[in-house]
Amino acid sequence: MTHRPSIKDIARVAGVSPSTVSRALAGSPRISEQTRQRIQTIAQELNYTPSLAARTLVTGASPMLGVIAPSLADPYVAAVMQGVEAASHDRGFQRLVASSQGDPEQEVAMMQLLVGHDVAGLIIISSRIPPEHGAGLPRFDIPVVFINAFHPGEGIYHVMTDNEHGGWLATTHLLERGHTRVAYLGGPQQGRSHTARLAGYRRALEEAGYAYQPSWVVPGDGTPQAGRKALRWWLRQPESQRPTAFFCYNDLSALGLLSEAYQQGVAIPEDLSVVGFDNAPLAEISIPPLTTVEQKARELGRQAVASLLAALASKPVTDVILRGELIPRATVAAPRVSVIRDQ
């Protein structure tokens, strides 16, 4: 996207200071009529439109932040949004929110749409744009903060969960309870979070002296339906060779697995242990309550707003990485003795 003309651009062409341009465009009587008309002519020639942030200084109106998420129905996204809303409201900012429906092309289109609505900055939650395509991202004259995604570039900042550590935490918890056959139900393949959680799962296995088996990595997309399919996959495996536990990419897919287990007569955790990721509100009230890795979603939202506002104020901004915490509940137990003897 092309550079949006600014007051500084007008000042450079007119040979005056930015403050003179601001006063001229605001109709200040301190600026001569001749200078005011010349500056307005230059502004028109450059196709200048005043930014929302600039209008705020004159009118007192609340500036806008743009927020993009893959799905507004995801409990994790809802929790991040709570943090974004609280932090931005405290600083007098409103929000324009859009969903990409998990489509990378739609995500880029939403970025361009919100910038066209003159937002002061962008927050993008769980970007679905593959890392290798990040170089092709449009560059905007506003700061952009990615939550749980990484796209390097000038004016781009990151707030992330340590997903590899979270995957390691979940898998280690299962190993410590005696499980040696642990499967991983994955998430969106293009997502950075899936790759990092898978790496943590693999590291935990190898550190404990167990071989990583690609056949026990079950494809998924983070939806309840993925969990249902994973349970049906588990039932198709020979009983003596089934994994005794699942680490799931997120709570939604874990809850889908629990639901299918109930319908198929599989006892949780007696027949199969399950660990999720996120600590979504439903995890605490599921039957049985879901053991999970808490992702500090609200704090991610708050930190994203803090980074964005610091960038807008031309203050130094560094990437933020938050570590999650294991929340043990009732979906993990030691494997059956008969299973242990089969190994």
C-alpha positions in Angstrom: 0.0 0.0 0.0 1.3 3.5 -0.8 2.4 5.9 1.8 -0.4 8.0 3.2 0.4 11.8 2.8 1.0 13.4 6.2 1.3 16.9 7.5 5.1 16.5 7.4 4.9 15.8 3.6 2.8 19.0 3.1 5.3 21.0 5.2 8.3 19.7 3.2 6.7 20.8 -0.1 5.5 24.1 1.2 8.8 24.9 2.9 7.1 25.6 6.3 7.0 23.8 9.7 4.4 21.0 10.4 2.9 23.3 13.1 2.2 26.0 10.4 0.5 23.4 8.2 -1.6 22.2 11.2 -2.7 25.8 11.9 -3.4 26.5 8.3 -5.6 23.4 7.8 -7.4 24.2 11.0 -8.1 27.8 9.8 -6.1 29.5 12.4 -6.2 33.3 12.2 -2.5 33.3 13.0 -1.7 32.2 9.4 -2.1 34.6 6.5 -4.7 34.0 3.9 -2.1 33.6 1.2 -0.2 30.9 3.2 -3.4 29.1 4.2 -4.6 28.9 0.5 -1.2 27.7 -0.7 -1.0 25.0 2.0 -4.6 23.8 1.2 -3.7 23.6 -2.5 -0.7 21.5 -1.8 -2.8 19.3 0.5 -5.3 18.7 -2.2 -2.6 18.0 -4.8 -1.1 15.3 -2.4 -4.6 13.8 -1.7 -4.1 14.5 1.9 -6.8 13.5 4.4 -6.3 14.3 8.1 -5.7 11.2 10.2 -8.0 10.3 13.0 -5.2 10.9 15.5 -4.7 14.4 14.1 -8.5 15.1 14.2 -8.5 14.0 17.8 -6.2 16.8 18.8 -8.7 19.3 17.3 -12.1 17.8 18.1 -11.4 15.6 21.1 -13.0 12.6 19.4 -11.8 9.2 20.4 -9.2 7.6 18.1 -9.8 4.1 16.7 -7.7 0.9 16.9 -8.3 -1.8 14.3 -8.5 -5.4 15.5 -8.6 -8.5 13.3 -9.2 -12.1 14.5 -9.6 -15.4 12.6 -12.9 -16.0 14.5 -14.9 -14.0 16.9 -16.6 -17.2 18.2 -13.4 -18.7 19.6 -13.3 -18.4 23.4 -9.6 -17.7 23.3 -10.2 -14.7 20.9 -13.0 -13.5 23.2 -10.7 -13.5 26.2 -8.0 -11.6 24.2 -10.6 -9.1 23.1 -11.6 -8.5 26.8 -8.0 -7.5 27.4 -7.9 -5.3 24.3 -11.2 -3.6 25.2 -10.3 -2.9 28.8 -6.9 -1.5 28.0 -8.0 0.6 25.0 -11.1 1.9 26.8 -8.9 3.1 29.7 -6.8 5.1 27.3 -9.8 6.6 25.5 -9.6 4.5 22.3 -12.5 2.9 20.4 -12.2 -0.3 18.4 -13.1 -1.4 14.9 -13.2 -5.2 14.8 -13.2 -7.6 11.8 -13.0 -11.3 11.3 -10.9 -13.0 8.6 -12.7 -16.3 9.0 -9.3 -17.9 9.1 -8.5 -17.0 5.5 -5.1 -15.4 4.9 -6.3 -13.4 1.9 -9.3 -12.2 3.8 -7.0 -11.2 6.6 -4.9 -8.9 4.3 -8.2 -7.5 2.9 -9.4 -6.7 6.4 -6.1 -5.0 7.2 -6.5 -2.8 4.1 -10.2 -2.1 4.9 -9.4 -1.0 8.5 -6.5 1.2 7.4 -8.9 2.7 4.9 -11.2 3.6 7.9 -8.2 5.6 9.3 -7.5 3.5 12.4 -4.5 4.7 14.4 -3.0 1.2 14.6 -3.7 -2.5 14.0 -3.9 -5.5 16.4 -4.0 -8.9 14.6 -4.9 -11.9 16.7 -3.5 -15.3 15.7 -2.7 -14.3 12.1 -3.3 -17.0 9.5 -0.8 -15.6 7.1 2.0 -18.2 6.7 5.4 -17.0 8.0 7.0 -17.6 4.6 4.5 -15.2 3.1 5.1 -12.5 5.7 7.5 -10.6 3.4 4.5 -10.0 1.1 2.5 -8.2 3.7 1.4 -4.7 2.8 3.2 -2.0 4.7 1.2 0.7 6.4 2.1 4.0 7.8 0.7 2.9 11.2 2.0 0.5 13.8 0.9 -3.2 13.7 0.9 -5.6 16.6 0.6 -9.3 16.0 -0.7 -11.5 18.9 0.7 -15.1 18.7 2.1 -14.7 15.2 5.5 -13.4 14.0 6.0 -11.2 10.9 9.2 -9.2 11.1 9.3 -5.7 9.7 9.6 -2.0 10.5 6.6 -0.8 12.5 5.6 -4.4 13.4 5.6 -5.6 17.0 4.7 -8.9 18.7 3.0 -10.1 21.8 3.1 -13.9 22.2 2.5 -16.9 24.4 5.5 -19.2 24.8 3.7 -21.9 23.0 6.6 -24.3 22.9 6.9 -24.1 26.7 3.1 -24.7 26.9 3.3 -27.8 24.8 6.2 -29.0 26.9 4.2 -28.4 30.1 1.2 -30.3 28.9 3.1 -33.3 27.6 5.4 -33.4 30.6 2.3 -33.5 32.9 1.1 -36.6 31.1 4.5 -38.2 31.2 4.8 -37.6 34.9 1.4 -39.3 35.4 2.8 -42.5 33.8 1.8 -42.0 30.2 4.3 -43.1 27.6 2.0 -43.2 24.6 0.9 -39.6 24.1 -0.7 -38.3 21.0 -0.9 -34.7 19.8 -4.1 -33.3 18.2 -2.8 -30.4 16.1 -4.2 -27.0 15.1 -4.3 -25.0 11.9 -1.3 -26.1 9.9 -0.3 -22.6 8.8 -0.4 -21.3 12.3 2.8 -20.5 14.3 1.1 -21.6 17.5 0.5 -25.2 16.2 4.1 -25.5 15.1 5.5 -24.3 18.5 3.1 -26.5 20.6 4.1 -29.5 18.5 7.8 -28.7 19.1 7.1 -28.5 22.8 5.3 -31.9 22.7 8.2 -33.4 20.8 10.8 -32.0 23.1 9.1 -33.3 26.2 9.0 -36.8 24.8 12.6 -36.8 23.7 13.8 -35.4 27.0 12.0 -38.2 28.8 13.7 -40.8 26.5 10.7 -41.6 24.3 10.7 -41.6 20.5 8.6 -39.0 18.7 6.1 -40.8 16.5 4.7 -38.7 13.6 1.8 -41.2 13.3 0.6 -40.0 16.7 0.3 -36.4 15.5 -3.4 -36.2 14.5 -4.2 -33.3 12.1 -6.8 -30.8 13.3 -7.9 -27.2 13.0 -8.7 -26.2 16.5 -12.5 -26.9 16.3 -14.7 -29.3 18.3 -15.2 -31.3 15.2 -11.4 -31.9 15.0 -11.6 -33.4 18.5 -14.5 -35.7 17.5 -12.5 -37.0 14.6 -9.5 -37.5 16.8 -11.5 -39.7 19.2 -12.8 -41.8 16.3 -9.2 -42.1 15.0 -8.2 -43.3 18.5 -11.0 -46.0 18.4 -9.7 -47.3 15.1 -6.3 -48.1 16.5 -5.5 -51.6 17.8 -6.3 -51.5 21.5 -2.9 -52.7 22.6 -1.2 -49.9 20.5 -3.5 -46.9 21.3 -2.1 -43.8 22.9 -3.2 -43.5 26.5 -3.4 -39.8 26.4 -4.0 -36.8 24.1 -2.5 -33.3 24.3 -4.9 -31.1 22.3 -3.9 -27.9 20.4 -6.7 -26.0 22.2 -9.6 -26.4 24.6 -12.2 -26.3 21.8 -10.8 -29.4 20.2 -10.3 -31.1 23.6 -13.9 -30.4 24.4 -15.0 -31.9 21.1 -12.9 -35.0 22.0 -14.6 -35.2 25.5 -18.0 -35.0 23.9 -17.3 -37.7 21.4 -15.8 -39.9 24.1 -19.0 -39.6 26.1 -21.1 -40.6 23.1 -18.8 -43.6 22.3 -18.7 -44.8 25.9 -15.0 -44.0 26.4 -14.4 -43.1 30.0 -12.3 -40.0 30.7 -9.7 -40.2 32.3 -10.0 -43.9 33.0 -9.7 -45.0 29.4 -8.0 -41.9 28.0 -6.4 -38.8 29.6 -6.8 -35.4 27.9 -5.0 -32.0 28.3 -6.2 -28.9 26.4 -4.6 -25.5 25.9 -6.1 -22.0 26.6 -8.1 -22.4 29.9 -11.2 -21.2 28.2 -14.2 -20.6 30.5 -15.9 -23.8 29.4 -12.9 -25.9 30.4 -13.7 -25.5 34.1 -17.3 -26.6 33.8 -16.9 -29.4 31.2 -17.6 -33.0 32.4 -15.2 -33.9 33.6 -13.4 -30.5 34.1 -10.6 -30.2 31.6 -7.0 -30.2 32.6 -5.4 -27.5 30.4 -2.5 -25.0 30.0 -3.7 -21.5 30.8 -2.8 -19.0 28.1 -2.9 -15.5 29.6 -5.3 -14.3 26.9 -6.5 -11.1 28.6 -3.0 -10.1 29.4 -2.0 -10.7 25.7 -4.7 -8.2 24.8 -3.6 -5.7 27.3 0.0 -6.0 26.3 -0.9 -5.6 22.7 -2.6 -2.3 23.3 0.3 -1.1 25.5 2.7 -1.9 22.7 0.6 -0.2 20.1 0.1 3.0 22.1 3.8 3.1 23.0 4.6 2.9 19.2 2.1 5.7 18.5 3.9 7.8 21.1 7.3 7.1 19.4 8.5 5.2 22.5 10.7 2.1 22.4 8.8 -1.1 22.0 10.1 -4.6 22.5 8.4 -7.9 21.8 6.5 -9.5 24.8 6.5 -13.2 25.5 4.2 -14.6 28.2 4.5 -18.1 29.7 1.4 -20.1 30.5 0.6 -22.3 33.5 -0.7 -25.8 33.8 -4.2 -26.0 35.4 -4.7 -29.6 36.6 -8.3 -30.7 36.8 -10.0 -34.1 36.3 -9.2 -35.3 32.7 -5.8 -36.8 33.6 -5.1 -40.0 35.5 -2.5 -42.7 35.5 -3.0 -45.2 32.7 -4.6 -48.5 33.5 -2.3 -51.2 34.9 -3.2 -53.5 32.0 -2.1 -50.8 29.5 1.2 -50.4 31.3 1.9 -54.2 31.1 1.2 -54.2 27.3 4.1 -52.0 26.6 
